[in-house]
Amino acid sequence: MRTNETYRDHPQPSLPRAAQQVLWEAMSEEEWRQKVLQVASLGGWRLEYHTYRSKRSPAGFPDEVMIHEGRGLLLVAELKREKDFRVSEAQQAWLAGFRVVAELIADYGPERLLVRLWRPSDIDEVERLLLAPWVLRGQ
């Protein structure tokens, strides 16, 4: 998950919302994934799993599973393009299953399992969650 360049090496100029939307819609899922990993690396997320060839894996398993050992967090994220934003039934089932477990775990203390569905326009939430020193329930 480490890269030679950091997210802050390429500051994004403040663009009007319409211009940002054009950029988000042009972004491939892999480009979006790399952006998320860049932010995660800066935030100290050191363990990451991504299934590269899913042909022999269960259908719909989320794109990213990350662990932040220092914060004691497990993140499960499905990443989608801004354009043609479709979530398959299998993907919905996996995310729903992880959310059920997250709710059960949260009954015993702070939120430790985070389940997210992100597209490029969610970059503010991605940065807030991955760069924050802690996560409060409901954020």
Backbone torsions as a table, in degrees:
resi	resn	phi	psi	omega
1	MET	NA	-11.3	179.9
2	ARG	-80.2	142.4	177.0
3	THR	-127.2	163.1	177.9
4	ASN	-72.8	-28.5	-179.6
5	GLU	-105.0	153.9	177.6
6	THR	-108.9	164.2	179.1
7	TYR	-57.3	-38.6	-176.9
8	ARG	-76.6	-11.5	175.3
9	ASP	-67.7	-19.9	-177.9
10	HIS	-126.4	70.3	-178.9
11	PRO	-60.8	139.9	179.7
12	GLN	-90.5	123.2	177.9
13	PRO	-65.1	152.1	178.3
14	SER	-71.2	113.2	-177.9
15	LEU	-110.4	152.4	173.0
16	PRO	-60.2	150.6	-177.0
17	ARG	-52.8	-41.1	-179.0
18	ALA	-62.9	-39.2	178.6
19	ALA	-68.8	-40.6	176.7
20	GLN	-59.8	-41.8	-179.2
21	GLN	-60.4	-40.4	178.4
22	VAL	-62.7	-44.2	178.8
23	LEU	-63.9	-43.7	-179.9
24	TRP	-62.0	-41.0	-178.3
25	GLU	-69.1	-26.0	179.4
26	ALA	-82.2	-15.0	-175.0
27	MET	-74.7	130.6	175.9
28	SER	-76.7	165.1	177.8
29	GLU	-63.2	-36.8	179.1
30	GLU	-67.6	-40.1	175.9
31	GLU	-62.4	-41.1	177.7
32	TRP	-63.6	-42.9	178.6
33	ARG	-60.2	-44.7	179.4
34	GLN	-62.6	-37.7	177.3
35	LYS	-63.8	-44.9	178.9
36	VAL	-62.0	-43.7	179.4
37	LEU	-64.2	-36.4	177.5
38	GLN	-61.3	-47.7	178.8
39	VAL	-64.2	-43.4	-179.8
40	ALA	-59.4	-43.0	-179.8
41	SER	-60.8	-42.4	177.1
42	LEU	-63.0	-32.4	-178.1
43	GLY	-84.8	2.3	176.7
44	GLY	89.3	12.5	176.2
45	TRP	-79.6	105.3	-172.0
46	ARG	-101.7	-20.7	-179.8
47	LEU	-109.6	125.3	-175.5
48	GLU	-141.7	138.9	175.8
49	TYR	-126.3	135.3	176.0
50	HIS	-142.9	128.8	177.2
51	THR	-80.9	114.4	-177.8
52	TYR	-81.5	-38.9	178.1
53	ARG	-122.2	104.2	-171.0
54	SER	-90.2	5.0	-176.2
55	LYS	-56.9	-34.0	-179.2
56	ARG	-107.5	13.7	179.0
57	SER	-104.9	161.0	177.4
58	PRO	-60.1	137.9	-179.6
59	ALA	-61.8	137.4	172.3
60	GLY	85.2	-0.8	-179.0
61	PHE	-59.1	137.0	-175.3
62	PRO	-56.7	153.6	-176.3
63	ASP	-63.7	-42.5	-173.7
64	GLU	-130.2	137.2	169.9
65	VAL	-127.9	121.5	-176.7
66	MET	-129.6	149.9	177.7
67	ILE	-124.6	133.5	171.0
68	HIS	-112.0	100.1	-174.9
69	GLU	-63.0	-40.1	-178.3
70	GLY	-64.6	-32.3	-180.0
71	ARG	-99.0	-6.3	-179.5
72	GLY	63.3	45.2	-176.7
73	LEU	-121.4	145.8	172.5
74	LEU	-120.6	124.4	179.5
75	LEU	-113.3	130.5	174.0
76	VAL	-117.6	120.0	-175.2
77	ALA	-132.3	133.1	170.6
78	GLU	-102.4	125.8	-177.9
79	LEU	-108.5	134.5	-178.8
80	LYS	-131.4	154.9	172.7
81	ARG	-69.3	156.0	176.6
82	GLU	-67.0	-43.6	-179.7
83	LYS	-86.8	144.8	179.7
84	ASP	58.6	47.7	-178.0
85	PHE	-74.7	97.2	180.0
86	ARG	-128.1	135.7	177.4
87	VAL	-117.2	121.1	-177.6
88	SER	-70.6	163.9	177.2
89	GLU	-60.1	-39.6	179.5
90	ALA	-65.0	-41.1	177.7
91	GLN	-64.6	-42.6	177.7
92	GLN	-60.3	-40.2	-179.4
93	ALA	-64.6	-45.4	178.3
94	TRP	-61.4	-47.1	-179.3
95	LEU	-62.5	-41.1	178.3
96	ALA	-63.3	-41.7	178.4
97	GLY	-62.4	-44.7	177.3
98	PHE	-63.6	-36.8	179.2
99	ARG	-65.5	-38.0	177.3
100	VAL	-61.1	-47.1	178.9
101	VAL	-62.7	-41.8	179.7
102	ALA	-59.6	-42.0	178.9
103	GLU	-65.5	-40.9	178.6
104	LEU	-64.6	-43.1	179.1
105	ILE	-65.3	-39.6	-177.5
106	ALA	-63.3	-24.2	177.6
107	ASP	-64.2	-19.4	-175.9
108	TYR	-104.9	6.6	179.5
109	GLY	155.4	-163.0	-177.3
110	PRO	-59.3	152.0	178.5
111	GLU	-60.7	122.8	-178.5
112	ARG	-121.0	-21.4	177.9
113	LEU	-110.9	116.8	-177.6
114	LEU	-108.8	128.2	-178.9
115	VAL	-120.9	121.1	-174.8
116	ARG	-135.4	150.2	171.7
117	LEU	-121.8	111.4	-172.6
118	TRP	-122.1	144.5	169.4
119	ARG	-128.5	169.0	-173.7
120	PRO	-52.8	-34.4	179.7
121	SER	-68.7	-7.3	176.9
122	ASP	-90.6	14.1	-174.0
123	ILE	-55.9	-35.5	179.9
124	ASP	-63.5	-42.8	177.9
125	GLU	-66.7	-41.2	179.0
126	VAL	-57.8	-49.1	-179.8
127	GLU	-63.4	-44.6	-178.8
128	ARG	-60.7	-44.4	-176.9
129	LEU	-73.5	-46.0	-173.8
130	LEU	-79.0	-24.5	-178.4
131	LEU	-98.6	-14.8	-176.8
132	ALA	-68.5	145.9	177.0
133	PRO	-71.4	-18.7	177.0
134	TRP	-154.3	165.8	179.1
135	VAL	-126.3	129.8	176.9
136	LEU	-98.6	146.0	178.7
137	ARG	-54.9	136.6	177.7
138	GLY	89.7	-2.9	178.9
139	GLN	-84.3	NA	NA
